[in-house]
Amino acid sequence: MNFDAGIRFIFFLVIFGFTNYLIMLRRYEKDIKKKKFLQHQKISRLYPKGAFIF
């Protein structure tokens, strides 16, 4: 394996890893938003409408 091929391979690994990181980060943020929304729904079911909690 020559030097040029090694550099291309390392560049490919960096690009692939960066895109994978961005995809996983977007999925993680979406999951956090979903969990937060479900938590608010569960909490809102505990209290009647119009109730004000101090």
N, C-alpha and C positions, 0 to 999 in steps of 0.2 A: 504494500500500500504506500503510495507516494505522499509527499507532503500536501499537495493540492487536494487530494481526495480526503485526507485526514481533516483538513480545515473545513471542507464542504460538509463532512459528516458532523463535525462539532457544531457548525452553524445550523445544520438541519436539526440536531438535537435541541439546541437552544430555542429555535423557532417553535418546534413541536412542544417543548415543555412550557413555553410562555403561553401559547394558545390553549393548551390544556389547563393551565393555571387560571386563565381568564374565564374559561367555560365553567370550571368548578366554582370560582368566586361568584359568578352570576347565579349559578344554581343555589349556592349557599345563601346569598342575599334574598333570593326568592323564597327559599324555605323559611328564613327568619321572618319575613313579612307574613307568610301564611300562618306560622305559629302564633305570631302576635295577634293577627286578626281572629284566629280561633280562640285565643285566650280572652280577648275582649268579648267575643260572643258568649263564651261560657260564663264570664263574670256578669254580663248583662242579664242572663237568665236568672241569676240569683235574686235580683232586686226587681220589685214591681216598677211599672212605668210611672214616671213622675216623682219617684222617690229621690230625695236629695240626701246624700251621705256626707257628713262632715269630715 
